[in-house]
Amino acid sequence: MTEQRFTPLEAELRTERLLLSPFTPDDAVAHAAIWTARGGEPGDPARVLERIPALEARLAGHGLGLRMLRLSGERWPIGYVALIPGRSTVDEPEIVSELLPAVHGHGFATEAAAALVVAAWRTGRERLWATTRPHNRASLRVAEKLGFVAHHIAVDERGEIVWSVRERRPDEGPPR
């Protein structure tokens, strides 16, 4: 049996304007629209239903997870935020987010990611990473607002990636 090193990520998080909650099958269409909006191949709700629940199952045992973003009182997601190994590790995960283009520029990514950073500390994490393409100024700004600091630049087949790091500060209290 594997030792549980991290506390589970909270199922629901609330901010002033948002509810961050686990993915449900009803979210597949919205999630596919987010994938389509990023400019890759068109998102397919059936493919989302194959991938996301399996991803969630793998993440949950490590105190990680994906949370869909909903405006308070609304049913349909406007995006997601996640704490995943990504390009990093289970111990020092990466925080990622994507929003539908129609809601860009309203501070939702910053608000949701800030809530997830606090929740990550409560899982027992001490360090988080964000990886961003240099041209993605909005995401770089979100990371900066949350206290992430550029650490190094890596290169993959698509070009440069800025690795930014955020460490839990003593004034943020001990993990619960």
NORWORA-V643560 format. One record per pair of residues at least 12 apart in sequence whose ideal C-beta (glycine too) atoms are under 6 Angstrom apart, sorted by the first residue. I is the first residue (numbers start at 1). J is the second residue. Records with the same first field share a line. If there is no record, write none. Layout:
I->J + J
This chain:
6->63 + 123 + 124
7->63 + 123 + 124
8->63
9->63 + 65 + 119 + 123
10->119
13->115 + 119
15->111 + 115
17->72
18->69 + 111 + 112
19->70 + 72
20->67 + 69 + 112
21->68
23->52 + 66 + 68
27->68 + 77
28->45 + 48 + 49
29->45
30->76 + 77
31->48
32->44 + 45 + 48
34->98 + 100
37->101
62->90
63->123
64->83 + 84 + 93
66->80 + 82
67->81
68->80
69->112
78->99 + 100 + 103
79->98 + 99 + 100
81->97 + 112 + 113 + 116
82->96
83->95 + 116 + 120
87->131
88->129
92->127
94->129
95->113 + 116 + 128 + 130
97->109 + 113
109->142
110->142 + 145
113->142 + 146
114->146
117->146
121->168 + 172 + 175
122->175 + 176
124->175
126->168
127->167
128->166
129->165
130->143 + 148 + 164
131->161 + 163
132->162
134->160 + 162
143->164
147->166
148->164 + 166
150->162 + 164
151->163 + 165
